[in-house]
Amino acid sequence: MKTTVRQPAWQRLSRIRPTAGMLGALCDENYGLLLRLAPQLLSMRGDYCARLPGQPPLLLQVERSGPFTRDLRLNYRFDMPHHEAALLDPEVLLRLYADTGQVEVLEVRRQHCLPLDGLYHSPGLQQKWRANLFVGRWLSYCVSKEYNFTTP
């Protein structure tokens, strides 16, 4: 009898041809994951740090806040011996849409596992899908590790 090896959901999702509806559903899911990390996110302003023993600090910065949208930066901070500045990796810029309950990736920098040429270059939908899938996977990992941003 032949057994089949099931691929993790993230691997299957990374190989499909996305649609606009699928991208919207992924942005919905990422919104929920982000709110699990930062339950008070809609009222947060400024910079926050979530720390866990043996893990890099996770930084959240609310850069811009409007009535329906917020721009956020999310990254790990790696302190580098013999360097003045810490390494922020990956650097992710997100836009949260409070009225629709979605989070969209605007930019991903300084990461090495996801080849992105630009989110709005052709083929745009595929680029946006891969960026949002990467962020969704990272957010799921952070939630599983129990990172949490609390308000002061």
ROMI-19723 format. One record per residue: residue number from 1; x, y, z of N, C-alpha, C, O, CB in turn; chain. Coordinates in steps of 0.02 Angstrom, whole numbers, plus 50000, padded with zeros to 5 digits. Glycine has a CB too. Example, Ala and Ser with C-alpha at 12.3 -4.5 7.8 and 13.67 -1.06 7.14 Angstrom:
2
pos; n.X; n.Y; n.Z; ca.X; ca.Y; ca.Z; c.X; c.Y; c.Z; o.X; o.Y; o.Z; cb.X; cb.Y; cb.Z; unit
1; 50660; 49716; 50390; 50615; 49775; 50390; 50660; 49835; 50390; 50712; 49834; 50423; 50565; 49776; 50452; A
2; 50642; 49888; 50354; 50684; 49947; 50357; 50645; 50002; 50394; 50670; 50057; 50402; 50704; 49970; 50286; A
end
This chain:
152
pos; n.X; n.Y; n.Z; ca.X; ca.Y; ca.Z; c.X; c.Y; c.Z; o.X; o.Y; o.Z; cb.X; cb.Y; cb.Z; unit
1; 50042; 49941; 50000; 50000; 50000; 50000; 50044; 50062; 50000; 50091; 50068; 50040; 49952; 50000; 50061; A
2; 50029; 50108; 49956; 50068; 50169; 49949; 50041; 50223; 49995; 49981; 50236; 49997; 50067; 50194; 49876; A
3; 50085; 50254; 50033; 50064; 50309; 50076; 50083; 50374; 50043; 50135; 50379; 50010; 50096; 50304; 50146; A
4; 50042; 50423; 50051; 50056; 50489; 50023; 50077; 50536; 50079; 50051; 50534; 50134; 49994; 50517; 49985; A
5; 50125; 50576; 50063; 50148; 50626; 50111; 50110; 50690; 50098; 50111; 50717; 50043; 50225; 50638; 50104; A
6; 50076; 50714; 50149; 50037; 50775; 50142; 50082; 50835; 50151; 50123; 50838; 50197; 49979; 50778; 50194; A
7; 50075; 50883; 50107; 50113; 50945; 50112; 50079; 50991; 50162; 50018; 50992; 50167; 50119; 50979; 50043; A
8; 50119; 51029; 50200; 50088; 51080; 50243; 50047; 51129; 50201; 50063; 51140; 50142; 50142; 51117; 50284; A
9; 49996; 51157; 50231; 49952; 51204; 50196; 49991; 51261; 50164; 49975; 51281; 50108; 49900; 51232; 50243; A
10; 50042; 51287; 50199; 50080; 51343; 50171; 50115; 51324; 50106; 50119; 51365; 50060; 50131; 51368; 50222; A
11; 50140; 51262; 50102; 50173; 51241; 50041; 50123; 51236; 49983; 50138; 51256; 49927; 50208; 51174; 50051; A
12; 50064; 51208; 49997; 50013; 51203; 49945; 49992; 51273; 49922; 49985; 51285; 49862; 49952; 51163; 49970; A
13; 49981; 51318; 49969; 49958; 51385; 49951; 50010; 51423; 49911; 49993; 51466; 49870; 49941; 51424; 50014; A
14; 50074; 51409; 49922; 50127; 51446; 49887; 50132; 51426; 49814; 50165; 51460; 49775; 50194; 51436; 49921; A
15; 50099; 51371; 49795; 50105; 51346; 49726; 50043; 51358; 49683; 50043; 51340; 49624; 50120; 51274; 49726; A
16; 49991; 51387; 49710; 49930; 51395; 49672; 49929; 51462; 49635; 49968; 51507; 49650; 49869; 51391; 49718; A
17; 49885; 51467; 49586; 49874; 51531; 49552; 49819; 51567; 49590; 49761; 51547; 49589; 49853; 51520; 49476; A
18; 49837; 51621; 49624; 49788; 51656; 49666; 49738; 51696; 49625; 49750; 51714; 49567; 49823; 51701; 49714; A
19; 49681; 51709; 49657; 49630; 51754; 49629; 49625; 51814; 49677; 49651; 51812; 49732; 49561; 51717; 49620; A
20; 49591; 51865; 49655; 49581; 51924; 49698; 49542; 51904; 49761; 49556; 51929; 49815; 49543; 51979; 49660; A
21; 49493; 51859; 49753; 49455; 51836; 49811; 49497; 51798; 49861; 49489; 51807; 49921; 49398; 51793; 49788; A
22; 49542; 51756; 49836; 49587; 51718; 49881; 49635; 51766; 49917; 49649; 51756; 49976; 49627; 51666; 49841; A
23; 49659; 51817; 49882; 49702; 51866; 49914; 49664; 51903; 49969; 49692; 51915; 50022; 49729; 51916; 49862; A
24; 49601; 51921; 49956; 49560; 51954; 50007; 49551; 51910; 50068; 49554; 51934; 50124; 49493; 51972; 49978; A
25; 49539; 51845; 50057; 49531; 51798; 50113; 49596; 51792; 50154; 49594; 51788; 50215; 49510; 51729; 50088; A
26; 49653; 51793; 50119; 49717; 51790; 50154; 49728; 51854; 50195; 49753; 51851; 50251; 49775; 51781; 50104; A
27; 49709; 51911; 50168; 49714; 51975; 50205; 49668; 51975; 50266; 49685; 52004; 50317; 49698; 52034; 50159; A
28; 49609; 51944; 50260; 49564; 51936; 50317; 49597; 51894; 50372; 49596; 51913; 50431; 49497; 51902; 50295; A
29; 49627; 51838; 50352; 49659; 51794; 50400; 49718; 51828; 50434; 49727; 51821; 50495; 49684; 51730; 50365; A
30; 49757; 51866; 50396; 49814; 51902; 50425; 49791; 51955; 50475; 49825; 51968; 50525; 49856; 51934; 50370; A
31; 49735; 51986; 50462; 49706; 52034; 50509; 49692; 52000; 50576; 49709; 52026; 50629; 49641; 52066; 50480; A
32; 49660; 51942; 50574; 49645; 51905; 50635; 49708; 51885; 50673; 49710; 51889; 50734; 49604; 51844; 50619; A
33; 49759; 51863; 50636; 49822; 51844; 50668; 49856; 51904; 50701; 49881; 51899; 50757; 49870; 51812; 50617; A
34; 49855; 51961; 50667; 49885; 52021; 50695; 49849; 52043; 50758; 49881; 52066; 50806; 49885; 52077; 50643; A
35; 49783; 52038; 50759; 49745; 52056; 50819; 49758; 52007; 50876; 49751; 52026; 50934; 49670; 52060; 50803; A
36; 49776; 51946; 50861; 49795; 51899; 50914; 49861; 51919; 50945; 49872; 51910; 51005; 49799; 51827; 50887; A
37; 49906; 51947; 50905; 49970; 51972; 50931; 49961; 52037; 50969; 49995; 52048; 51019; 50020; 51981; 50874; A
38; 49916; 52079; 50946; 49906; 52145; 50976; 49831; 52157; 50983; 49801; 52192; 50941; 49940; 52201; 50932; A
39; 49800; 52130; 51036; 49727; 52136; 51043; 49702; 52208; 51046; 49645; 52221; 51027; 49706; 52100; 51105; A
40; 49742; 52254; 51069; 49722; 52325; 51074; 49747; 52366; 51015; 49750; 52428; 51020; 49749; 52355; 51139; A
41; 49763; 52334; 50960; 49795; 52367; 50903; 49758; 52429; 50879; 49789; 52478; 50860; 49803; 52319; 50847; A
42; 49692; 52427; 50878; 49655; 52483; 50851; 49660; 52546; 50893; 49644; 52601; 50870; 49582; 52464; 50844; A
43; 49684; 52540; 50955; 49694; 52599; 50997; 49768; 52612; 51011; 49784; 52660; 51046; 49656; 52590; 51063; A
44; 49812; 52571; 50985; 49884; 52579; 50998; 49914; 52634; 50955; 49894; 52644; 50897; 49921; 52513; 50986; A
45; 49962; 52670; 50983; 50000; 52721; 50948; 50073; 52715; 50969; 50087; 52701; 51028; 49972; 52793; 50962; A
46; 50120; 52725; 50923; 50190; 52725; 50941; 50223; 52657; 50932; 50204; 52617; 50889; 50198; 52747; 51011; A
47; 50274; 52645; 50974; 50317; 52586; 50968; 50305; 52537; 51024; 50294; 52556; 51082; 50391; 52607; 50966; A
48; 50307; 52472; 51007; 50296; 52418; 51056; 50347; 52363; 51044; 50371; 52353; 50988; 50224; 52391; 51052; A
49; 50362; 52326; 51097; 50409; 52271; 51093; 50380; 52211; 51130; 50361; 52217; 51189; 50479; 52291; 51121; A
50; 50378; 52154; 51097; 50356; 52091; 51129; 50418; 52048; 51138; 50455; 52035; 51090; 50301; 52054; 51087; A
51; 50429; 52025; 51199; 50489; 51985; 51214; 50470; 51916; 51239; 50421; 51907; 51276; 50533; 52021; 51267; A
52; 50509; 51867; 51218; 50503; 51799; 51242; 50573; 51773; 51257; 50620; 51789; 51221; 50467; 51753; 51190; A
53; 50581; 51732; 51309; 50647; 51704; 51325; 50673; 51662; 51266; 50638; 51620; 51239; 50644; 51662; 51389; A
54; 50735; 51675; 51248; 50768; 51636; 51195; 50746; 51653; 51125; 50766; 51619; 51077; 50756; 51565; 51207; A
55; 50705; 51704; 51116; 50681; 51724; 51050; 50699; 51797; 51038; 50707; 51835; 51085; 50604; 51714; 51044; A
56; 50707; 51817; 50975; 50721; 51888; 50961; 50661; 51931; 50978; 50604; 51909; 50971; 50741; 51898; 50887; A
57; 50672; 51992; 51001; 50615; 52037; 51014; 50577; 52051; 50950; 50607; 52059; 50896; 50640; 52103; 51046; A
58; 50512; 52054; 50955; 50468; 52070; 50899; 50445; 52142; 50909; 50416; 52159; 50961; 50407; 52021; 50894; A
59; 50458; 52184; 50860; 50443; 52255; 50865; 50383; 52272; 50822; 50375; 52248; 50766; 50504; 52298; 50843; A
60; 50340; 52315; 50849; 50282; 52341; 50813; 50283; 52417; 50819; 50289; 52444; 50874; 50215; 52311; 50841; A
61; 50278; 52449; 50763; 50276; 52522; 50762; 50215; 52545; 50723; 50206; 52527; 50664; 50341; 52552; 50731; A
62; 50172; 52584; 50755; 50114; 52613; 50721; 50139; 52679; 50692; 50150; 52727; 50729; 50052; 52623; 50770; A
63; 50147; 52681; 50626; 50176; 52739; 50593; 50125; 52792; 50576; 50137; 52852; 50585; 50211; 52718; 50530; A
64; 50067; 52771; 50552; 50016; 52819; 50531; 49948; 52790; 50551; 49935; 52731; 50543; 50020; 52833; 50454; A
65; 49906; 52834; 50576; 49841; 52811; 50598; 49788; 52859; 50573; 49791; 52919; 50584; 49838; 52805; 50675; A
66; 49739; 52832; 50537; 49683; 52871; 50513; 49618; 52842; 50539; 49619; 52796; 50580; 49683; 52873; 50436; A
67; 49562; 52868; 50517; 49498; 52843; 50543; 49484; 52769; 50524; 49452; 52734; 50562; 49442; 52886; 50517; A
68; 49509; 52747; 50467; 49495; 52679; 50444; 49557; 52638; 50429; 49553; 52577; 50422; 49452; 52681; 50383; A
69; 49616; 52670; 50424; 49677; 52634; 50407; 49733; 52651; 50456; 49733; 52703; 50488; 49699; 52650; 50336; A
70; 49780; 52604; 50461; 49842; 52614; 50500; 49899; 52583; 50461; 49891; 52530; 50432; 49836; 52582; 50572; A
71; 49955; 52616; 50461; 50016; 52588; 50432; 50060; 52565; 50490; 50073; 52603; 50537; 50054; 52639; 50386; A
72; 50083; 52503; 50486; 50121; 52472; 50539; 50186; 52443; 50512; 50189; 52419; 50456; 50080; 52417; 50573; A
73; 50238; 52445; 50552; 50300; 52409; 50537; 50306; 52353; 50588; 50294; 52363; 50648; 50363; 52457; 50540; A
74; 50325; 52295; 50564; 50333; 52237; 50607; 50399; 52204; 50588; 50412; 52191; 50529; 50273; 52187; 50599; A
75; 50440; 52190; 50638; 50503; 52156; 50624; 50533; 52126; 50688; 50514; 52144; 50743; 50552; 52204; 50592; A
76; 50579; 52080; 50677; 50622; 52056; 50731; 50681; 52103; 50738; 50702; 52134; 50689; 50645; 51982; 50719; A
77; 50707; 52108; 50799; 50769; 52146; 50809; 50823; 52098; 50832; 50816; 52062; 50882; 50759; 52204; 50862; A
78; 50877; 52096; 50793; 50935; 52055; 50810; 50992; 52101; 50830; 51016; 52140; 50789; 50955; 52009; 50750; A
79; 51013; 52096; 50893; 51070; 52135; 50916; 51133; 52103; 50888; 51144; 52043; 50896; 51073; 52140; 50994; A
80; 51174; 52143; 50856; 51234; 52118; 50822; 51296; 52138; 50863; 51310; 52197; 50872; 51239; 52147; 50750; A
81; 51333; 52088; 50887; 51395; 52104; 50923; 51442; 52143; 50878; 51448; 52130; 50818; 51429; 52039; 50949; A
82; 51475; 52191; 50908; 51525; 52233; 50873; 51494; 52279; 50821; 51529; 52304; 50777; 51576; 52189; 50840; A
83; 51428; 52290; 50824; 51395; 52338; 50779; 51353; 52385; 50822; 51325; 52365; 50873; 51350; 52301; 50726; A
84; 51351; 52447; 50801; 51312; 52496; 50839; 51237; 52485; 50831; 51199; 52491; 50879; 51330; 52566; 50818; A
85; 51215; 52471; 50770; 51144; 52465; 50756; 51122; 52392; 50755; 51159; 52348; 50733; 51126; 52499; 50689; A
86; 51062; 52380; 50779; 51033; 52313; 50776; 51007; 52299; 50705; 50992; 52345; 50668; 50976; 52306; 50828; A
87; 51003; 52236; 50688; 50976; 52215; 50624; 50902; 52203; 50631; 50880; 52166; 50675; 51012; 52152; 50597; A
88; 50862; 52234; 50588; 50790; 52224; 50587; 50775; 52179; 50527; 50787; 52199; 50470; 50750; 52292; 50582; A
89; 50749; 52119; 50540; 50741; 52071; 50486; 50684; 52023; 50502; 50685; 51993; 50556; 50805; 52031; 50475; A
90; 50635; 52014; 50460; 50622; 52055; 50401; 50590; 52121; 50421; 50563; 52128; 50476; 50576; 52017; 50351; A
91; 50594; 52168; 50377; 50560; 52232; 50388; 50496; 52230; 50346; 50498; 52228; 50285; 50605; 52294; 50367; A
92; 50440; 52230; 50380; 50375; 52224; 50346; 50334; 52286; 50360; 50325; 52306; 50418; 50338; 52160; 50369; A
93; 50309; 52317; 50307; 50263; 52373; 50312; 50194; 52347; 50294; 50184; 52320; 50239; 50285; 52433; 50266; A
94; 50147; 52356; 50339; 50078; 52331; 50330; 50029; 52389; 50332; 50041; 52439; 50365; 50061; 52279; 50385; A
95; 49974; 52381; 50297; 49919; 52429; 50303; 49859; 52390; 50329; 49837; 52341; 50300; 49902; 52463; 50233; A
96; 49834; 52413; 50386; 49776; 52383; 50418; 49714; 52423; 50398; 49713; 52484; 50404; 49784; 52381; 50496; A
97; 49664; 52388; 50374; 49600; 52419; 50355; 49549; 52399; 50409; 49522; 52344; 50407; 49577; 52397; 50283; A
98; 49536; 52444; 50456; 49491; 52428; 50512; 49419; 52418; 50488; 49382; 52378; 50517; 49494; 52483; 50564; A
99; 49399; 52454; 50437; 49329; 52450; 50414; 49314; 52384; 50379; 49257; 52361; 50381; 49313; 52508; 50369; A
100; 49363; 52353; 50346; 49352; 52290; 50311; 49382; 52230; 50347; 49371; 52173; 50328; 49379; 52294; 50241; A
101; 49421; 52243; 50400; 49453; 52189; 50437; 49505; 52152; 50397; 49507; 52091; 50396; 49401; 52140; 50459; A
102; 49549; 52190; 50363; 49602; 52160; 50323; 49669; 52193; 50337; 49672; 52250; 50359; 49585; 52167; 50249; A
103; 49722; 52155; 50324; 49790; 52180; 50328; 49824; 52165; 50262; 49824; 52107; 50239; 49830; 52149; 50388; A
104; 49852; 52216; 50230; 49886; 52208; 50166; 49960; 52222; 50175; 49979; 52269; 50210; 49855; 52254; 50112; A
105; 50002; 52182; 50144; 50074; 52194; 50145; 50089; 52247; 50092; 50072; 52240; 50034; 50114; 52127; 50131; A
106; 50123; 52301; 50115; 50144; 52353; 50068; 50217; 52343; 50047; 50235; 52360; 49991; 50136; 52421; 50100; A
107; 50257; 52316; 50093; 50329; 52308; 50078; 50358; 52255; 50124; 50340; 52250; 50182; 50366; 52376; 50086; A
108; 50404; 52216; 50096; 50444; 52168; 50135; 50517; 52180; 50116; 50535; 52174; 50057; 50422; 52093; 50122; A
109; 50558; 52197; 50165; 50629; 52208; 50152; 50671; 52165; 50199; 50648; 52144; 50252; 50647; 52283; 50161; A
110; 50732; 52152; 50178; 50782; 52117; 50218; 50762; 52047; 50239; 50776; 52026; 50295; 50798; 52156; 50280; A
111; 50730; 52012; 50196; 50717; 51941; 50208; 50747; 51903; 50149; 50755; 51930; 50094; 50639; 51927; 50216; A
112; 50762; 51840; 50161; 50799; 51803; 50111; 50762; 51744; 50081; 50785; 51714; 50033; 50863; 51780; 50140; A
113; 50704; 51727; 50109; 50669; 51667; 50084; 50617; 51683; 50032; 50590; 51637; 50001; 50637; 51631; 50142; A
114; 50602; 51746; 50021; 50548; 51764; 49975; 50574; 51811; 49921; 50586; 51870; 49936; 50488; 51796; 50014; A
115; 50582; 51788; 49860; 50607; 51832; 49808; 50552; 51878; 49782; 50509; 51858; 49743; 50636; 51791; 49750; A
116; 50554; 51940; 49804; 50506; 51990; 49782; 50542; 52044; 49742; 50589; 52074; 49766; 50468; 52022; 49842; A
117; 50519; 52054; 49681; 50547; 52107; 49640; 50512; 52173; 49653; 50540; 52226; 49639; 50543; 52088; 49567; A
118; 50452; 52171; 49677; 50411; 52230; 49689; 50339; 52208; 49690; 50317; 52171; 49646; 50424; 52286; 49636; A
119; 50302; 52231; 49739; 50234; 52207; 49748; 50187; 52230; 49693; 50136; 52198; 49681; 50208; 52228; 49814; A
120; 50203; 52284; 49660; 50156; 52310; 49611; 50183; 52307; 49540; 50158; 52341; 49495; 50139; 52382; 49628; A
121; 50233; 52265; 49531; 50259; 52253; 49463; 50223; 52192; 49436; 50195; 52152; 49473; 50336; 52243; 49464; A
122; 50224; 52185; 49370; 50191; 52128; 49339; 50229; 52064; 49356; 50290; 52065; 49354; 50187; 52138; 49262; A
123; 50197; 52010; 49372; 50126; 52003; 49384; 50108; 52022; 49456; 50128; 51988; 49503; 50104; 51931; 49370; A
124; 50071; 52075; 49464; 50057; 52104; 49529; 50020; 52058; 49577; 50037; 52055; 49635; 50019; 52165; 49520; A
125; 49969; 52024; 49553; 49930; 51982; 49598; 49973; 51926; 49628; 49968; 51912; 49688; 49870; 51951; 49561; A
126; 50015; 51895; 49587; 50059; 51842; 49612; 50108; 51869; 49664; 50121; 51837; 49715; 50097; 51809; 49554; A
127; 50137; 51928; 49651; 50183; 51959; 49698; 50149; 51974; 49765; 50176; 51959; 49818; 50213; 52023; 49668; A
128; 50090; 52004; 49761; 50053; 52021; 49822; 50033; 51957; 49860; 50036; 51956; 49921; 49990; 52062; 49806; A
129; 50014; 51905; 49824; 49995; 51842; 49854; 50055; 51814; 49894; 50047; 51795; 49952; 49972; 51791; 49800; A
130; 50113; 51811; 49862; 50172; 51783; 49896; 50192; 51824; 49957; 50211; 51796; 50008; 50231; 51779; 49847; A
131; 50188; 51891; 49952; 50206; 51933; 50009; 50157; 51923; 50066; 50178; 51916; 50124; 50208; 52007; 49988; A
132; 50092; 51922; 50052; 50042; 51913; 50105; 50045; 51842; 50133; 50032; 51832; 50192; 49972; 51928; 50078; A
133; 50061; 51793; 50092; 50069; 51724; 50117; 50129; 51719; 50163; 50125; 51687; 50216; 50077; 51675; 50057; A
134; 50184; 51751; 50145; 50244; 51753; 50188; 50227; 51785; 50255; 50244; 51758; 50307; 50301; 51792; 50153; A
135; 50193; 51842; 50254; 50176; 51876; 50317; 50126; 51834; 50357; 50132; 51831; 50419; 50146; 51946; 50302; A
136; 50078; 51803; 50325; 50032; 51760; 50361; 50067; 51702; 50396; 50051; 51685; 50453; 49980; 51733; 50313; A
137; 50114; 51673; 50362; 50152; 51617; 50392; 50192; 51643; 50452; 50196; 51609; 50503; 50199; 51585; 50340; A
138; 50223; 51701; 50444; 50263; 51730; 50499; 50218; 51748; 50558; 50235; 51735; 50615; 50301; 51792; 50474; A
139; 50160; 51779; 50544; 50114; 51796; 50598; 50090; 51733; 50634; 50085; 51733; 50696; 50054; 51835; 50570; A
140; 50075; 51680; 50598; 50055; 51617; 50629; 50110; 51590; 50675; 50096; 51566; 50729; 50038; 51565; 50576; A
141; 50172; 51595; 50652; 50228; 51573; 50693; 50232; 51615; 50757; 50241; 51587; 50812; 50294; 51578; 50653; A
142; 50226; 51681; 50750; 50230; 51725; 50809; 50173; 51710; 50858; 50184; 51711; 50919; 50227; 51799; 50787; A
143; 50113; 51698; 50833; 50057; 51680; 50876; 50071; 51613; 50911; 50057; 51606; 50970; 49992; 51676; 50835; A
144; 50098; 51564; 50874; 50112; 51499; 50904; 50166; 51504; 50959; 50165; 51464; 51006; 50135; 51449; 50850; A
145; 50211; 51550; 50953; 50263; 51561; 51004; 50236; 51602; 51063; 50269; 51608; 51114; 50324; 51596; 50973; A
146; 50176; 51630; 51055; 50141; 51669; 51106; 50172; 51738; 51117; 50173; 51764; 51173; 50140; 51631; 51170; A
147; 50198; 51768; 51063; 50216; 51839; 51067; 50151; 51877; 51079; 50098; 51857; 51057; 50252; 51864; 51001; A
148; 50157; 51934; 51116; 50098; 51974; 51130; 50119; 52046; 51143; 50164; 52059; 51183; 50058; 51945; 51190; A
149; 50087; 52092; 51109; 50098; 52163; 51121; 50044; 52187; 51169; 49984; 52180; 51155; 50098; 52204; 51053; A
150; 50066; 52214; 51224; 50018; 52242; 51272; 50028; 52316; 51275; 50083; 52341; 51266; 50026; 52209; 51342; A
151; 49974; 52351; 51289; 49979; 52424; 51295; 50007; 52441; 51363; 49994; 52405; 51412; 49910; 52459; 51285; A
152; 50046; 52496; 51368; 50077; 52514; 51432; 50026; 52536; 51484; 50044; 52553; 51540; 50128; 52570; 51422; A
end
